[in-house]
Amino acid sequence: MTFTVVDGGLSTALEALGHHPTGLLWTAQLVVEQPDVIVAAHRLFVDAGAEVIITSSYQASVAGFERAGLSHADAVRALTSTTDLARRAGARTVAASVGPFGATLGDGSEYHGRYEASWDEVRRFHRERIAVLVDSGPDLMAVETIPGRVEAEIVLDELQRAGAPRAWLTMSCVDEVHTCAGDVFAEVVAVTAPALFAVGVNCTAPPFVTPLLASARPVTDLPFVVYPNHGRAWDAEHECWVGDGDDHLAERVGEWVALGAEFVGGCCGVGPDGVARIVATRAAL
């Protein structure tokens, strides 16, 4: 059994380098202020054996950079640069991160998908960001940490309109059946699969992954992509992770590959060492 190794949590790698992103821009702040640090963080994952590097655009947007004081032109350049920063790190494959609308708000709403905005506003946000990311020339689009079906459908529609490269979709899930917004994961997969080359979960507790994939296998034959977090819960008020977590991610990889996972990595709390353990697990398999 074999699979492609995806990187881990960018903020986790940045913390290993002594940086602790905070504020509305989160990791995207360094895209503007210290881009070489972003390159160094990506390189930690490349050196650990990751073959797909996901860009630092998860919290980034033109509007967000403008709120931070950049001109429109500079904001576009900053967002565009995220693909180049991943390439400079030596990435074999660069996946442009398309995170949820809530990721740019800094209020934790990305983990439940209940936004104080209309779906038209959410669509306009994604349309603007996707246009810039597509023009930046990534190899694929990583639509990730999406909490609910409606937003997933909006993003995939806008990707198609923009002529984007191939895309995977990973949902964030709250239990063994449901996405973070309360949709049935398998139903979301059934609806979105025709627009994708791979589908799966990320930023989800490792114990939930196997039953989630098993529930979706009857509705699609697409490859699965899996990059769970460390199993802790996000406390939006205090901007920190809470709980004991799950340190057995690499031990579960065989189960996921047996169900059809062809892309495996980590998310929040999974650093270069965690990715190296996934690489070692692949060698053992």
PyMOL commands that set and color helices and strands:
alter all, ss='L'
color gray80, all
select helices_A, chain A and resi 10-16+28-33+35-48+62-67+72-88+101-104+109-111+119-135+149-161+185-195+206-219+249-258+272-284
alter helices_A, ss='H'
color red, helices_A
select strands_A, chain A and resi 4-5+52-54+93-98+140-146+167-171+198-202+224-227+233-235+240-242+261-264
alter strands_A, ss='S'
color yellow, strands_A
deselect
rebuild
show_as cartoon
